[in-house]
Amino acid sequence: APVSFDWRQHGVVTPVKNQGMCGSCWAFSTTGNVEGQWAIKHKQLYSLSEQELVDCDATDDGCNGGLPENAYEAISKLGGLELEDDYPYDGEDEQCHFNRSLAKVTVNGSVELPANEVAMAKWLTKNGPISIGINANALQFYVGGVSHPLKFLCNPESLDHGMLIVGYGVHTTKYLHRKQPFWIVKNSWGEDWGEQGYYRVYRGDGTCGVDQMATSAIVP
Ligand SMILES: CCC[C@@H](/C=C/S(=O)(=O)c1ccccc1)NC(=O)[C@H](Cc1ccccc1)NC(=O)N1CCC(N2CCOCC2)CC1
């Protein structure tokens, strides 16, 4: 795999979105992955509806949490995913008003990646952005740079936030010239958070459980 890679340079990542006061991070992680898979396969980048998942995915809990793997399954069962514009985001649990004739994409399966960051980087360059679960402890105070919290401050076993890895790179520290491999992770807390809405986290030692629940949808 190359030293660095960034899917944002390949037109398969939509602008950073904002989930507002709703625990729907899992839906944004899901749509981000499906947007990427669809764009890579069909050369068409659609911004997809998180609200449809919040309202209609009965295997998850809307604003009270969910899992991308459940959501991939729900998209297939529902019959597809509508565009953001056709089923806009309101940031609260609503009555499902899914309109199958408006569904632009669908999913026919998913994969779980091995908990191995070298394999994840290889998979990413070949296949696209990866949905992940992560422990969000270090995000509350993140203002930029490569985040590398101590393990006891960011338990890799307790994942509580869904995000999307869109790329990776290596940062060389100013004085000691130490190399810090990192993941580029898309968040759903708006563009004012972190680095224009993105989070860079240390890559290579399972920081905050970044390798524990890496998945992707498969699209037809
Ligand atoms: C209350 C839900 C919070 C929400 C994210 C909200 S958030 O606003 O982004 C945030 C996160 C951290 C700090 C502050 C704010 N978190 C989730 O949805 C996380 C995301 C996640 C966790 C682990 C792996 C991948 C993705 N998931 C979860 O919270 N859950 C997983 C699904 C579970 N359901 C129980 C009933 O049966 C169906 C499954 C409910 C709990």
The ligand as an SDF file (V2000), in Angstrom:
LIG
                    3D

 41 44  0  0  0  0  0  0  0  0999 V2000
  -26.5110    7.2320   22.2520 C   0  0  0  0  0  0  0  0  0  0  0  0
  -25.9110    6.8480   20.9590 C   0  0  0  0  0  0  0  0  0  0  0  0
  -24.6100    7.5080   20.7650 C   0  0  0  0  0  0  0  0  0  0  0  0
  -24.0380    7.2300   19.3800 C   0  0  0  0  0  0  0  0  0  0  0  0
  -23.1130    8.3420   18.9490 C   0  0  0  0  0  0  0  0  0  0  0  0
  -23.4520    9.5690   19.3580 C   0  0  0  0  0  0  0  0  0  0  0  0
  -22.4190   10.9050   19.2010 S   0  0  0  0  0  0  0  0  0  0  0  0
  -23.2290   12.0980   19.3250 O   0  0  0  0  0  0  0  0  0  0  0  0
  -21.6950   10.8680   17.9870 O   0  0  0  0  0  0  0  0  0  0  0  0
  -21.3030   10.9210   20.5200 C   0  0  0  0  0  0  0  0  0  0  0  0
  -20.4740    9.8550   20.7280 C   0  0  0  0  0  0  0  0  0  0  0  0
  -19.5630    9.8790   21.7740 C   0  0  0  0  0  0  0  0  0  0  0  0
  -19.5030   10.9840   22.6030 C   0  0  0  0  0  0  0  0  0  0  0  0
  -20.3730   12.0610   22.3920 C   0  0  0  0  0  0  0  0  0  0  0  0
  -21.2750   12.0190   21.3490 C   0  0  0  0  0  0  0  0  0  0  0  0
  -23.3250    5.9760   19.4130 N   0  0  0  0  0  0  0  0  0  0  0  0
  -23.7480    4.9520   18.6790 C   0  0  0  0  0  0  0  0  0  0  0  0
  -24.7120    4.9690   17.9530 O   0  0  0  0  0  0  0  0  0  0  0  0
  -22.8670    3.7370   18.7920 C   0  0  0  0  0  0  0  0  0  0  0  0
  -22.0390    3.6870   17.5240 C   0  0  0  0  0  0  0  0  0  0  0  0
  -21.1220    2.5420   17.4040 C   0  0  0  0  0  0  0  0  0  0  0  0
  -20.6790    1.8570   18.5410 C   0  0  0  0  0  0  0  0  0  0  0  0
  -19.8120    0.7800   18.3720 C   0  0  0  0  0  0  0  0  0  0  0  0
  -19.3920    0.4090   17.0930 C   0  0  0  0  0  0  0  0  0  0  0  0
  -19.8420    1.1000   15.9800 C   0  0  0  0  0  0  0  0  0  0  0  0
  -20.7280    2.1640   16.1480 C   0  0  0  0  0  0  0  0  0  0  0  0
  -23.7000    2.5550   18.9550 N   0  0  0  0  0  0  0  0  0  0  0  0
  -24.4420    2.4310   20.1030 C   0  0  0  0  0  0  0  0  0  0  0  0
  -24.5340    3.3200   20.9360 O   0  0  0  0  0  0  0  0  0  0  0  0
  -25.1130    1.2420   20.2850 N   0  0  0  0  0  0  0  0  0  0  0  0
  -24.9270    0.0680   19.4350 C   0  0  0  0  0  0  0  0  0  0  0  0
  -26.2620   -0.4830   19.0120 C   0  0  0  0  0  0  0  0  0  0  0  0
  -27.1630   -0.7790   20.2020 C   0  0  0  0  0  0  0  0  0  0  0  0
  -28.4870   -1.2940   19.8190 N   0  0  0  0  0  0  0  0  0  0  0  0
  -29.1020   -1.9160   21.0220 C   0  0  0  0  0  0  0  0  0  0  0  0
  -30.4450   -2.5460   20.6830 C   0  0  0  0  0  0  0  0  0  0  0  0
  -30.2550   -3.5180   19.6510 O   0  0  0  0  0  0  0  0  0  0  0  0
  -29.7470   -2.9160   18.4490 C   0  0  0  0  0  0  0  0  0  0  0  0
  -28.3930   -2.3120   18.7180 C   0  0  0  0  0  0  0  0  0  0  0  0
  -27.3600    0.5580   20.9630 C   0  0  0  0  0  0  0  0  0  0  0  0
  -26.0240    1.0680   21.4260 C   0  0  0  0  0  0  0  0  0  0  0  0
  1  2  1  0
  2  3  1  0
  3  4  1  0
  4  5  1  0
  4 16  1  0
  5  6  2  0
  6  7  1  0
  7  8  2  0
  7  9  2  0
  7 10  1  0
 10 11  1  0
 10 15  2  0
 11 12  2  0
 12 13  1  0
 13 14  2  0
 14 15  1  0
 16 17  1  0
 17 18  2  0
 17 19  1  0
 19 20  1  0
 19 27  1  0
 20 21  1  0
 21 22  1  0
 21 26  2  0
 22 23  2  0
 23 24  1  0
 24 25  2  0
 25 26  1  0
 27 28  1  0
 28 29  2  0
 28 30  1  0
 30 31  1  0
 30 41  1  0
 31 32  1  0
 32 33  1  0
 33 34  1  0
 33 40  1  0
 34 35  1  0
 34 39  1  0
 35 36  1  0
 36 37  1  0
 37 38  1  0
 38 39  1  0
 40 41  1  0
M  END
$$$$
